[in-house]
Amino acid sequence: MKRTKFVTSSICAILIASLFAPAIHAEEDADADSHMTGHGGAVASEDVHASEAGMAILEQGGNAVDAAIAVAAAQGITRPYSGGIGGGGMMLIHLVDEEEPIAIDSRSITPASFNDETYIHPDTGEIFPSAMRTSSGTSFSVPGTVKNWEVALEEYGTMTFAEVLQPAIDVAEEGFVADENFVRETTENQERFDLFTSTRDIYLNGDGSAPEPGDLIQNPDMAHTYQLLAEEGSEVFYEGEIAEAMVDTINDPPVVDDPDFEAVSSEWLTDYGVLEGDVTMEDFANYETVTDEPIHTDYRGYDIYGMPPSSSGGITIGQTFNMLEHYDIENMSSTEAWHHFMEATRYAVADRRAYIGDPAHSEIPIDELLSDWYTEERLANIDSERASIGQVPPGNPWGESNEHLTYDFGEEDGAEWNPQKFHRIDNGPESHPFDASFTIEDETGRIDLAERMDGRGSAYGRAAANMNPVEDNEVNVRVRADEEGYDQRLRLWLNGDVWQSGSSVPSNGYGLEINTETGELFLQRVIDGDLATLERIDYPVETEWHDLRFRVENNELKVSAWEADDEEPEEWLAVHELAEEDQLDEPLGRLMMSVVNFDYEQTQTFFLNHIETESVNEDSETLAEPSQTSMLANDATPPPETTSLEEEAQGVQADEEKRIKDEEDIVDESTIHLAASDDEGNVVSYTTTIVSIGGNGMVVPGYGFLLNNAVYGRTPIESPMHPNYPRPDMRSLSSMAPTLVMEDQSPVLTVGAPGSDTILTTVSQIMMNKLDFDTPLPEAIEQPRLSQRNNFNALAEYEENYLDAETEQHIEELEAMGHLFTANTNEQGIGAAVGIEFSEDGQVTAATEPERRGGGSALVQSEIGDNEVSAAALLQLVDRFAEEGEFENDEAIRALDVHLTSVDHFENQEDEGKVIDHMGGFKDLLNHQRAQDWISDDVYETLQEEADALIEEWE
């Protein structure tokens, strides 16, 4: 099928004027309103054409479900890089006749061929670079959006596929004007789009360049695809010609004749080309959506509804507000509110990453995570005066949290270490997730460490204890090595905070290192990433069991060591007094443990029989000062082949530079959200995604839509038992969070956003500002954002491009409380929220971004302040208030209806005098009814304002 290219903006004006129906066709985005208040139905989306498509459906008599699908279909044309039929989504529906909202999960599902070896280079055992995974057939999962639309229409809508898709078909055929956001996203993905013939044909010029603002973008292939869906339904997509085309595209990507892979990334392994998928028609035929009950939590009298797993939205936002409810947020300063908000999201996201995934493959402890007792457990970790230290561990929703660590490795042979004991176990860096393994053997902990590979600084593994941060404390461990005499180490860290990226060393902490090559123990400290050896102790931990006690107490490091069959000595083996420059600025921290191998040929296994930590205080058992030193002289040099700290740092730096380069090649993830409501009170909150901006970069030839790359990041870096370990037939964990807030069974607010896991903090921040501070929704959406998501480095993000003086002051005050920040430099900021706010007086406010991602489009059926005030509109308003029970008796309703019916007659006769005279009588009637307490003050004020507006219009 022939695909039409761009036409110049001068021709564009003629086409718009001559071809487009004004309700749904292309016009400059500058005409869009970011928020609008009025009555009747409402639509909020990121694009004016999409919002107009939804409003056209509402005007035709469709309900909110019909309108939402029309909006989504149009967004698939005008915002094709964020959502569309090549991906999946999460839809939350409120129907006035239903007791609870309805949740439809249409997340994409991995094909039967997808597993933990999909991204492993068969020759090197390394993970393929992120750029290759992002734009690959292997990253694809079977899309769910089309099935979602069909299910929603058949079960909850009122219109046909053909009716709701027609506005999008028109836009696809006749085109839309490229705005700055569309051009920016195209330009950012230009090199990878240029790899594929079908993508280049639609979204790039003949020379591979991106369009310019003002160009007309047409996609007749997409119009053809929608027409097929209108005529044949989802069957053509999952079992017919569209499915066949997707299988061909994934398994044999439409790569150009001379692809420039290095333009995409210098890390691309050009000999491999594009990684091909292995998907079958059966994978498509087996796809089903999941309709389920939503996640429900209470917050200060409000009912919050969100998506259940495989989305983390409902649980994580629910946990956040379960914690916030215990604080008097509305009477706090902004900085205090920010602090508690960021701490709540930090702990909620820690649980998200540990426990939430696809319920078809894992048991998700939903009730436990949202229980009152577990909320209390998490709150015990939050200090109202200071931020938490480092990346916090998940809690234990099945039992009490660990104040200290005690672990005897009592699981079955071959099992992995208990994640309730060590919450963060890294088997190596993301590019080499098989450096180490942490398993059980004969009731001992076993750590297997692979040899160092050529081109790498080391092989390593690491684990962080699940315990509360403490100051003076000690660790006791029984340990042995399988081999000695090789350049390998085991490190115990007290008062640790977060791991340095690509390193076996934390950013801050005190260390005891077992060096199997030199037969020594090393006392170390690391401050802000600077590692130094404080003392070397002549004590070999050999292949026999040894007990070690390592203590931090009153700015001293103390070590005791002895063979396991002996009694502990009465004296410390070594005591080192910390110089002032070697003392941590923040002494609170946790036990962390790492193993590292600098040897290119020899593997190593360490065994631990028992490990425990405890706080040290004045009642703690102590030992005598050492009567003779075991410390080596400062000029005693280790064997020359032993890796020095400088060499280790150089290796870490080299590995880190490679990791940073790989991370830079990751395309920003995004989704797209919409909200729709109708004049009956039905509401839809709907988020869709193709995951990365532009998905996997491949347009299905002849059908015009981009495909998702839902599992480009699902590499085997977690335990095989983890909910999101790569496996077939899996819905990958999602952050999509369409959310609905109700009060007394009436909608108050619906909101959602794009932005990967920032969705969770964006939606929660908007909700807190609205529910606790009564901030109007448009203002709550526009405010600068902070996002704390318990990342590896514990840093929270702020929006560099949307930072104002007030937020900058908050950040300074939060930093004084121990919060750590980094700038999010994305031009589009963090997320692009849209939503609808519902007022008690029947007004609705559709709200979108004024600037982020180019701004959005908000529409209502009858805007407050429009010149379209009429008696007929007032009659509809009275009827709505009557349905909502705002009148005390039927007599009041009848009197108003009779009066307005007369006014409507005089308006049709264009009898100005009688309209004005009878509207004066209508106002008198309102005064009488309020005096009798037949109507509420809110209804009275609304109707008086509308009456005044009508009188003013006729005058």
LOSENU-954945 format. One line per 8 residues: number of its first residue (from 1); their letters; for each residue x, y, z of C-alpha. Coordinates in pm, whole numbers. Example, Ala and Ser with C-alpha at 12.3 -4.5 7.8 and 13.67 -1.06 7.14 Angstrom:
BEGIN
1	AS	1230/-450/780 | 1367/-106/714
This chain:
BEGIN
1	MKRTKFVT	0/0/0 | 133/343/-91 | 217/565/207 | 185/940/177 | 479/1153/290 | 483/1497/448 | 346/1796/264 | 469/2146/329
9	SSICAILI	295/2372/575 | 182/2609/296 | -18/2329/134 | -127/2221/482 | -334/2534/529 | -526/2468/207 | -590/2106/305 | -715/2200/647
17	ASLFAPAI	-947/2462/509 | -1088/2246/233 | -1092/1892/370 | -1125/1879/744 | -1447/1862/941 | -1377/2106/1227 | -1473/1875/1511 | -1207/1610/1459
25	HAEEDADA	-948/1714/1203 | -609/1877/1207 | -560/2223/1345 | -277/2396/1521 | -222/2269/1874 | -207/2629/1994 | -587/2625/1977 | -609/2359/2248
33	DSHMTGHG	-711/2446/2603 | -511/2277/2877 | -812/2289/3109 | -1181/2362/3077 | -1473/2374/3322 | -1837/2318/3242 | -2119/2068/3240 | -2198/1743/3063
41	GAVASEDV	-1930/1510/2937 | -1559/1582/2949 | -1246/1462/2771 | -882/1514/2864 | -593/1391/2653 | -251/1492/2524 | -376/1593/2181 | -647/1820/2048
49	HASEAGMA	-747/1583/1768 | -789/1298/2016 | -997/1508/2255 | -1216/1627/1969 | -1264/1266/1858 | -1391/1175/2203 | -1614/1480/2223 | -1761/1399/1881
57	ILEQGGNA	-1861/1056/2012 | -2021/1208/2323 | -2216/1452/2106 | -2341/1155/1902 | -2484/1000/2218 | -2198/767/2307 | -2099/706/2667 | -1762/754/2839
65	VDAAIAVA	-1639/410/2730 | -1716/482/2365 | -1548/821/2391 | -1237/684/2562 | -1176/432/2282 | -1223/703/2021 | -968/918/2202 | -722/629/2230
73	AAQGITRP	-760/543/1863 | -692/902/1760 | -394/926/1995 | -259/620/1816 | -241/841/1506 | -126/1174/1648 | 82/1046/1940 | 200/718/1784
81	YSGGIGGG	527/695/1978 | 360/658/2319 | 64/429/2263 | -140/252/2002 | -265/-86/1894 | 89/-228/1890 | 96/-226/2270 | -120/-271/2578
89	GMMLIHLV	-278/-76/2858 | -479/-48/3175 | -840/73/3171 | -1041/171/3479 | -1416/218/3427 | -1673/367/3664 | -2035/303/3569 | -2313/470/3766
97	DEEEPIAI	-2506/143/3785 | -2213/-57/3924 | -2110/-70/4290 | -1736/-68/4214 | -1525/33/3915 | -1411/-225/3662 | -1043/-286/3583 | -935/-423/3244
105	DSRSITPA	-571/-536/3216 | -458/-546/2853 | -85/-554/2923 | 117/-719/2647 | 210/-1086/2704 | 546/-1243/2622 | 548/-1512/2352 | 607/-1877/2440
113	SFNDETYI	968/-1848/2321 | 1071/-1575/2566 | 1296/-1689/2853 | 1602/-1605/3061 | 1838/-1681/2772 | 1668/-1456/2516 | 1916/-1172/2567 | 2229/-1377/2638
121	HPDTGEIF	2507/-1358/2381 | 2569/-1726/2295 | 2946/-1682/2264 | 3033/-1448/2551 | 2751/-1507/2798 | 2702/-1130/2822 | 2370/-951/2798 | 2320/-792/2458
129	PSAMRTSS	2359/-410/2471 | 2049/-212/2557 | 2036/-44/2215 | 2005/-384/2047 | 1738/-503/2289 | 1537/-182/2257 | 1502/-204/1878 | 1455/-576/1843
137	GTSFSVPG	1205/-847/1765 | 1297/-1021/2090 | 1161/-733/2298 | 810/-771/2158 | 510/-897/2354 | 167/-976/2211 | -40/-652/2219 | -362/-627/2416
145	TVKNWEVA	-507/-291/2317 | -738/-410/2039 | -881/-683/2259 | -928/-426/2537 | -1130/-201/2305 | -1350/-485/2189 | -1420/-615/2540 | -1494/-266/2673
153	LEEYGTMT	-1729/-183/2386 | -1918/-511/2403 | -1953/-517/2781 | -1977/-149/2879 | -2011/68/2568 | -2305/162/2348 | -2148/200/2003 | -1977/-18/1745
161	FAEVLQPA	-1613/-47/1650 | -1694/125/1321 | -1853/424/1497 | -1581/488/1754 | -1292/437/1508 | -1428/668/1240 | -1285/993/1384 | -936/835/1399
169	IDVAEEGF	-975/698/1046 | -1049/1050/924 | -742/1194/1099 | -519/916/965 | -636/972/608 | -638/1350/606 | -348/1410/840 | -248/1617/1139
177	VADENFVR	-2/1901/1184 | 329/1798/1340 | 391/1998/1656 | 717/2061/1842 | 668/1758/2065 | 610/1522/1772 | 918/1657/1596 | 1130/1631/1912
185	ETTENQER	1034/1268/1971 | 1093/1182/1607 | 1432/1352/1609 | 1538/1175/1929 | 1464/839/1763 | 1561/932/1409 | 1861/695/1380 | 1675/386/1493
193	FDLFTSTR	1362/469/1290 | 1596/491/991 | 1688/122/1041 | 1345/3/923 | 1195/63/580 | 834/78/698 | 907/324/978 | 1118/548/758
201	DIYLNGDG	843/559/495 | 588/704/738 | 782/910/991 | 1101/1027/814 | 1181/1214/496 | 1345/1038/205 | 1689/1146/327 | 1623/1005/674
209	SAPEPGDL	1562/1343/835 | 1277/1421/1073 | 974/1633/979 | 951/1997/1076 | 682/2165/1284 | 389/2247/1063 | 433/1951/828 | 122/1745/763
217	IQNPDMAH	156/1382/872 | -69/1130/698 | -96/757/760 | -339/590/519 | -204/248/621 | -330/313/972 | -667/420/833 | -678/88/646
225	TYQLLAEE	-597/-103/966 | -871/72/1162 | -1114/3/878 | -1028/-368/900 | -1096/-361/1275 | -1424/-179/1214 | -1535/-446/969 | -1391/-765/1121
233	GSEVFYEG	-1332/-691/1488 | -1037/-820/1691 | -1025/-1151/1503 | -838/-994/1213 | -580/-863/1458 | -522/-1184/1655 | -595/-1456/1398 | -607/-1287/1061
241	EIAEAMVD	-396/-1085/822 | -278/-826/1077 | -148/-1100/1308 | 34/-1258/1015 | 194/-925/930 | 308/-876/1291 | 461/-1224/1302 | 653/-1148/983
249	TINDPPVV	769/-812/1116 | 897/-951/1447 | 1060/-1265/1312 | 1205/-1098/1002 | 1240/-725/1080 | 1206/-491/778 | 1567/-367/797 | 1690/-126/530
257	DDPDFEAV	1954/-246/282 | 2244/-60/438 | 2157/-7/808 | 2376/229/1011 | 2373/51/1346 | 2663/255/1481 | 2458/572/1434 | 2217/424/1688
265	SSEWLTDY	2490/309/1928 | 2862/244/1920 | 2787/-59/2139 | 2574/-227/1870 | 2719/-563/1765 | 2683/-503/1394 | 2750/-865/1298 | 2425/-958/1470
273	GVLEGDVT	2218/-693/1299 | 1870/-666/1452 | 1780/-935/1705 | 1497/-1134/1553 | 1198/-1250/1750 | 1037/-1591/1767 | 663/-1535/1782 | 388/-1755/1640
281	MEDFANYE	27/-1717/1533 | -63/-1928/1835 | 88/-1661/2063 | -157/-1411/1915 | -458/-1643/1917 | -406/-1718/2287 | -418/-1355/2399 | -691/-1257/2645
289	TVTDEPIH	-747/-949/2858 | -815/-980/3232 | -1117/-808/3385 | -1088/-782/3760 | -1189/-587/4068 | -983/-275/4125 | -751/-218/4419 | -944/-20/4680
297	TDYRGYDI	-802/186/4965 | -951/450/5195 | -801/793/5256 | -959/1052/5484 | -1312/958/5378 | -1225/915/5012 | -1228/585/4824 | -923/540/4601
305	YGMPPSSS	-950/287/4319 | -656/172/4110 | -538/-108/3885 | -456/-453/4027 | -147/-651/3921 | 10/-682/3668 | -3/-308/3727 | 168/-183/4040
313	GGITIGQT	-41/135/4032 | -323/41/4267 | -106/-124/4532 | 181/125/4534 | -41/433/4538 | -261/261/4797 | 39/193/5020 | 156/551/4979
321	FNMLEHYD	-173/694/5099 | -209/434/5373 | 111/578/5518 | 24/944/5452 | -309/906/5632 | -118/875/5960 | 19/1228/5924 | -156/1566/5947
329	IENMSSTE	-47/1661/5598 | -286/1951/5545 | -145/2138/5846 | 220/2078/5760 | 454/2315/5584 | 520/2231/5222 | 865/2098/5306 | 728/1875/5583
337	AWHHFMEA	460/1743/5349 | 719/1677/5080 | 936/1489/5328 | 660/1254/5439 | 537/1210/5083 | 883/1115/4957 | 942/876/5244 | 607/708/5181
345	TRYAVADR	678/661/4810 | 1030/538/4890 | 898/250/5103 | 601/175/4878 | 824/144/4571 | 1066/-79/4763 | 779/-326/4809 | 665/-280/4450
353	RAYIGDPA	995/-403/4310 | 1007/-702/4540 | 654/-837/4537 | 440/-716/4244 | 424/-886/3905 | 197/-1103/3697 | -44/-1289/3931 | -62/-1570/3675
361	HSEIPIDE	297/-1661/3766 | 351/-1531/4121 | 159/-1500/4443 | 113/-1127/4505 | 47/-1040/4874 | -211/-771/4796 | -408/-787/5120 | -92/-803/5330
369	LLSDWYTE	73/-506/5160 | -237/-292/5211 | -317/-410/5565 | -320/-178/5866 | -59/-376/6055 | 181/-370/5761 | 131/2/5718 | 236/39/6082
377	ERLANIDS	544/-174/6012 | 649/53/5726 | 573/369/5923 | 813/253/6193 | 1095/316/5945 | 999/678/5875 | 1156/954/6082 | 969/1284/6062
385	ERASIGQV	1293/1474/6108 | 1530/1302/5863 | 1538/1105/5541 | 1599/731/5532 | 1949/608/5455 | 2028/463/5113 | 1811/229/4912 | 1566/98/5169
393	PPGNPWGE	1476/-273/5176 | 1128/-407/5115 | 934/-505/5422 | 805/-847/5513 | 430/-847/5447 | 406/-1197/5598 | 572/-1117/5929 | 764/-868/6139
401	SNEHLTYD	1044/-658/5996 | 1407/-723/6083 | 1553/-479/6332 | 1875/-679/6308 | 1991/-964/6087 | 2009/-1324/6206 | 2045/-1591/5941 | 2132/-1961/5969
409	FGEEDGAE	2072/-2055/5604 | 1814/-2319/5690 | 1646/-2345/5348 | 1661/-2650/5123 | 1972/-2730/4924 | 1988/-2532/4602 | 1750/-2263/4726 | 1852/-1901/4698
417	WNPQKFHR	1921/-1689/5002 | 1609/-1572/5179 | 1513/-1229/5039 | 1370/-1143/5379 | 1725/-1162/5512 | 1913/-1005/5222 | 1681/-781/5023 | 1923/-681/4752
425	IDNGPESH	2124/-966/4600 | 2314/-874/4286 | 2466/-1164/4094 | 2681/-918/3902 | 2624/-606/3693 | 2328/-592/3453 | 2555/-675/3161 | 2697/-984/3336
433	PFDASFTI	2428/-1121/3570 | 2605/-1455/3624 | 2921/-1338/3802 | 2800/-1481/4133 | 2526/-1691/4287 | 2398/-1699/4644 | 2253/-2040/4729 | 2210/-2290/5013
441	EDETGRID	2411/-2607/5064 | 2397/-2827/5377 | 2244/-2543/5581 | 2525/-2306/5488 | 2524/-2004/5264 | 2722/-2063/4948 | 2858/-1784/4726 | 2998/-1902/4393
449	LAERMDGR	3214/-1645/4218 | 3300/-1674/3848 | 3637/-1589/3699 | 3705/-1239/3571 | 3643/-1200/3198 | 3872/-1022/2955 | 3797/-655/2924 | 3638/-629/3269
457	GSAYGRAA	3769/-483/3594 | 3646/-778/3802 | 3368/-1027/3857 | 3157/-957/4164 | 2842/-1020/4359 | 2686/-834/4647 | 2407/-850/4902 | 2249/-595/5137
465	ANMNPVED	2097/-705/5467 | 1731/-641/5540 | 1763/-456/5871 | 1712/-117/6025 | 2001/131/5989 | 2212/154/6304 | 2520/343/6424 | 2745/145/6664
473	NEVNVRVR	2700/-221/6573 | 2877/-545/6495 | 2851/-845/6267 | 2938/-1203/6364 | 2995/-1454/6088 | 3139/-1804/6043 | 3313/-1827/5707 | 3555/-2029/5496
481	ADEEGYDQ	3690/-2019/5142 | 3709/-2307/4898 | 4040/-2192/4751 | 4332/-1985/4875 | 4619/-1809/4708 | 4416/-1635/4439 | 4329/-1267/4396 | 3980/-1284/4546
489	RLRLWLNG	3811/-1114/4840 | 3505/-1122/5062 | 3406/-789/5213 | 3180/-715/5509 | 3058/-356/5534 | 2907/-196/5843 | 2719/135/5833 | 2685/98/5457
497	DVWQSGSS	2444/314/5259 | 2418/238/4884 | 2634/42/4646 | 2850/235/4406 | 2749/152/4053 | 2957/-129/3907 | 3146/-184/4231 | 3171/-417/4528
505	VPSNGYGL	3209/-112/4751 | 2933/111/4894 | 2944/489/4876 | 2998/509/5251 | 3081/249/5513 | 3343/64/5717 | 3480/-259/5575 | 3651/-580/5680
513	EINTETGE	3804/-758/5382 | 3916/-1120/5367 | 4194/-1144/5108 | 4248/-1507/5007 | 4568/-1428/4816 | 4766/-1242/5078 | 4622/-1427/5379 | 4529/-1099/5542
521	LFLQRVID	4234/-908/5681 | 4200/-547/5568 | 4024/-273/5763 | 3882/-22/5517 | 3668/283/5503 | 3489/444/5211 | 3363/801/5223 | 3170/945/4929
529	GDLATLER	3310/669/4710 | 3674/716/4815 | 3805/376/4936 | 4108/356/5162 | 4279/76/5355 | 4326/170/5719 | 4505/-140/5849 | 4630/-475/5723
537	IDYPVETE	4608/-763/5968 | 4814/-1078/5939 | 4541/-1338/5974 | 4465/-1589/5697 | 4110/-1712/5665 | 4180/-2042/5494 | 3971/-2335/5380 | 3878/-2425/5739
545	WHDLRFRV	3593/-2253/5922 | 3676/-1932/6104 | 3464/-1706/6319 | 3487/-1331/6272 | 3352/-1048/6483 | 3369/-702/6325 | 3255/-404/6533 | 3212/-28/6495
553	ENNELKVS	3209/139/6837 | 3284/493/6947 | 3476/571/6629 | 3685/259/6656 | 3695/-47/6429 | 3749/-372/6618 | 3816/-722/6486 | 3818/-1059/6655
561	AWEADDEE	3902/-1380/6461 | 3948/-1742/6562 | 3917/-2094/6431 | 3566/-2230/6463 | 3660/-2516/6698 | 3830/-2280/6943 | 3695/-2041/7201 | 3689/-1673/7112
569	PEEWLAVH	4003/-1498/7237 | 3968/-1262/7530 | 4141/-987/7336 | 4053/-813/7013 | 4274/-917/6726 | 4298/-554/6621 | 4157/-217/6720 | 4183/86/6494
577	ELAEEDQL	4094/433/6613 | 3936/629/6332 | 4097/960/6253 | 3853/1245/6214 | 3890/1241/5835 | 3805/868/5832 | 3477/908/6021 | 3151/894/5829
585	DEPLGRLM	2946/1213/5817 | 2632/996/5837 | 2707/709/6075 | 2373/529/6031 | 2379/236/5793 | 2326/-134/5731 | 2531/-448/5684 | 2636/-500/5324
593	MSVVNFDY	2845/-785/5187 | 3035/-831/4862 | 3265/-1079/4689 | 3506/-982/4413 | 3734/-1181/4183 | 4030/-1023/4004 | 4163/-1356/3874 | 4108/-1435/3506
601	EQTQTFFL	4118/-1813/3543 | 4028/-1922/3895 | 3676/-1934/4038 | 3606/-1915/4410 | 3343/-2029/4655 | 3286/-1876/4997 | 3075/-2052/5261 | 2893/-1884/5551
609	NHIETESV	2757/-2096/5833 | 2590/-1824/6036 | 2566/-1445/6025 | 2408/-1197/6262 | 2422/-830/6348 | 2343/-650/6671 | 2362/-299/6805 | 2646/-211/7036
617	NEDSETLA	2578/-21/7357 | 2720/8/7706 | 2578/-332/7801 | 2735/-514/7506 | 2998/-779/7566 | 3346/-647/7501 | 3700/-779/7474 | 4030/-652/7604
625	EPSQTSML	4263/-440/7399 | 4515/-650/7205 | 4835/-714/7403 | 5034/-760/7082 | 4965/-632/6738 | 4880/-843/6439 | 4882/-539/6217 | 5137/-522/5941
633	ANDATPPP	5373/-231/5918 | 5272/47/5684 | 5568/-29/5459 | 5484/-398/5430 | 5386/-442/5065 | 5148/-705/4934 | 5254/-938/4652 | 5293/-742/4329
641	ETTSLEEE	5030/-949/4148 | 4763/-851/4402 | 4520/-591/4268 | 4570/-260/4444 | 4293/-19/4535 | 4409/207/4253 | 4389/-76/4001 | 4050/-177/4137
649	AQGVQADE	3928/181/4101 | 4053/194/3743 | 3872/-130/3662 | 3551/-4/3823 | 3582/321/3628 | 3624/136/3299 | 3325/-87/3371 | 3124/216/3479
657	EKRIKDEE	3201/407/3161 | 3075/110/2960 | 2762/89/3176 | 2693/460/3139 | 2728/433/2764 | 2486/142/2759 | 2242/333/2980 | 2260/636/2753
665	DIVDESTI	2140/414/2468 | 1818/331/2653 | 1527/513/2493 | 1302/698/2735 | 1003/494/2839 | 665/650/2817 | 295/583/2808 | 0/803/2732
673	HLAASDDE	-311/866/2939 | -664/990/2875 | -978/1048/3075 | -1339/1069/2962 | -1673/1116/3137 | -2029/1153/3014 | -2338/1341/3131 | -2470/1026/3300
681	GNVVSYTT	-2174/1019/3539 | -1977/733/3383 | -1599/777/3391 | -1306/609/3213 | -941/648/3308 | -718/478/3053 | -341/444/3006 | -179/278/2705
689	TIVSIGGN	182/215/2607 | 423/70/2354 | 683/111/2635 | 981/301/2489 | 905/617/2295 | 860/469/1951 | 835/114/2087 | 1079/-121/1917
697	GMVVPGYG	1100/117/1621 | 927/-116/1374 | 613/-16/1188 | 418/-316/1060 | 452/-284/680 | 123/-202/514 | -60/-150/843 | 99/167/974
705	FLLNNAVY	142/108/1350 | 449/73/1569 | 512/-237/1779 | 598/-247/2148 | 924/-343/2314 | 761/-436/2644 | 1038/-668/2766 | 1358/-507/2640
713	GRTPIESP	1459/-463/3005 | 1358/-807/3129 | 1706/-955/3169 | 1789/-1232/3421 | 1937/-1007/3689 | 1691/-1119/3958 | 1628/-1453/4120 | 1435/-1702/3904
721	MHPNYPRP	1171/-1688/4178 | 1132/-1310/4142 | 788/-1203/4013 | 948/-1036/3710 | 1212/-1287/3613 | 1199/-1334/3231 | 957/-1611/3142 | 705/-1697/2867
729	DMRSLSSM	336/-1599/2875 | 407/-1320/3123 | 258/-975/3162 | 560/-766/3254 | 522/-549/3564 | 363/-216/3475 | 356/124/3644 | 44/235/3455
737	APTLVMED	-184/384/3717 | -523/509/3600 | -678/616/3930 | -1024/716/4044 | -1112/893/4368 | -1470/869/4496 | -1660/1019/4788 | -2001/888/4892
745	QSPVLTVG	-2009/681/4571 | -1963/990/4351 | -1650/1066/4148 | -1420/1335/4285 | -1117/1298/4067 | -962/1076/3804 | -600/1114/3703 | -320/928/3527
753	APGSDTIL	14/1000/3364 | 293/859/3147 | 654/821/3259 | 750/464/3353 | 775/432/3733 | 754/811/3776 | 383/759/3703 | 342/640/4061
761	TTVSQIMM	488/954/4218 | 328/1192/3967 | -22/1059/4025 | 30/1044/4402 | 163/1400/4416 | -135/1536/4224 | -374/1343/4448 | -208/1467/4768
769	NKLDFDTP	-223/1827/4649 | -589/1791/4561 | -712/1582/4855 | -501/1736/5133 | -447/2093/5015 | -761/2135/4802 | -550/2247/4508 | -757/2276/4188
777	LPEAIEQP	-667/1996/3947 | -520/2221/3674 | -287/2379/3929 | -198/2043/4085 | -100/1912/3741 | 108/2218/3656 | 313/2224/3978 | 683/2122/3969
785	RLSQRNNF	741/1758/4060 | 973/1569/4288 | 1006/1192/4256 | 1156/953/4512 | 1143/595/4381 | 1399/419/4603 | 1644/392/4319 | 1976/212/4346
793	NALAEYEE	2156/535/4440 | 1874/659/4668 | 1853/986/4474 | 1523/1166/4427 | 1462/1362/4108 | 1349/1716/4043 | 1253/1867/3709 | 1535/2092/3594
801	NYLDAETE	1323/2256/3324 | 1025/2323/3553 | 1205/2424/3871 | 1079/2742/4035 | 1217/2941/4328 | 971/2794/4577 | 1052/2434/4485 | 1423/2513/4486
809	QHIEELEA	1385/2636/4844 | 1199/2317/4937 | 1482/2109/4790 | 1741/2293/4999 | 1536/2233/5314 | 1485/1868/5223 | 1859/1824/5162 | 1916/1955/5514
817	MGHLFTAN	1696/1665/5630 | 1916/1414/5446 | 1733/1382/5113 | 1956/1345/4809 | 1858/1485/4470 | 1956/1471/4106 | 1819/1675/3819 | 1584/1518/3567
825	TNEQGIGA	1698/1703/3256 | 1433/1573/3017 | 1287/1857/2814 | 939/1716/2879 | 993/1694/3256 | 847/1415/3467 | 524/1276/3326 | 240/1447/3143
833	AVGIEFSE	-70/1405/3357 | -432/1439/3249 | -747/1405/3453 | -1098/1521/3531 | -1218/1687/3851 | -1583/1655/3955 | -1752/1921/4168 | -2049/1877/4399
841	DGQVTAAT	-2248/2129/4196 | -2227/1911/3885 | -1947/2100/3716 | -1659/1907/3563 | -1307/2031/3498 | -1100/1851/3238 | -731/1922/3297 | -407/1851/3113
849	EPERRGGG	-52/1981/3101 | -6/2340/2986 | 356/2275/2880 | 497/1924/2947 | 515/1712/2630 | 377/2005/2433 | 67/2049/2647 | -265/1870/2630
857	SALVQSEI	-625/1929/2528 | -924/1953/2761 | -1286/1972/2648 | -1629/1975/2813 | -1965/1953/2643 | -2093/2283/2785 | -1822/2523/2895 | -1884/2767/3178
865	GDNEVSAA	-1872/3112/3024 | -1974/2997/2676 | -2225/3210/2487 | -2433/2896/2450 | -2628/2956/2772 | -2991/2859/2722 | -3302/2753/2904 | -3254/2405/2755
873	ALLQLVDR	-2909/2385/2914 | -3053/2500/3246 | -3320/2232/3221 | -3045/1969/3179 | -2865/2113/3478 | -3178/2095/3696 | -3237/1737/3584 | -2881/1644/3676
881	FAEEGEFE	-2912/1800/4020 | -3241/1614/4066 | -3076/1281/3983 | -2804/1359/4237 | -3066/1420/4508 | -2992/1790/4550 | -3361/1889/4593 | -3568/1826/4903
889	NDEAIRAL	-3890/1748/4717 | -4040/1695/4370 | -4242/2017/4392 | -3924/2224/4373 | -3810/2036/4064 | -4145/2067/3888 | -4167/2441/3954 | -3824/2503/3804
897	DVHLTSVD	-3895/2279/3505 | -4222/2455/3426 | -4058/2796/3447 | -3764/2699/3225 | -3989/2527/2971 | -4170/2858/2925 | -3839/3042/2885 | -3728/2785/2627
905	HFENQEDE	-4049/2854/2428 | -3987/3230/2435 | -3624/3177/2331 | -3741/2983/2027 | -3981/3270/1949 | -3687/3513/2001 | -3908/3715/2237 | -3639/3906/2424
913	GKVIDHMG	-3868/4081/2670 | -4049/3767/2785 | -3722/3571/2818 | -3575/3838/3047 | -3900/3880/3241 | -3949/3507/3300 | -3582/3458/3396 | -3632/3726/3661
921	GFKDLLNH	-3922/3517/3789 | -3695/3209/3779 | -3445/3388/4006 | -3725/3482/4246 | -3831/3118/4254 | -3474/3015/4340 | -3469/3265/4628 | -3795/3120/4760
929	QRAQDWIS	-3669/2763/4738 | -3347/2844/4920 | -3545/3020/5195 | -3748/2699/5231 | -3424/2490/5240 | -3543/2299/4936 | -3208/2335/4754 | -2848/2349/4869
937	DDVYETLQ	-2638/2664/4863 | -2413/2521/4592 | -2705/2441/4363 | -2860/2779/4431 | -2541/2966/4344 | -2482/2763/4027 | -2836/2816/3895 | -2830/3187/3983
945	EEADALIE	-2502/3230/3792 | -2643/3052/3488 | -2963/3260/3508 | -2763/3583/3523 | -2558/3470/3224 | -2873/3399/3024 | -3028/3734/3111 | -2704/3913/3022
953	EWE	-2691/3738/2686 | -3046/3847/2593 | -2992/4199/2722
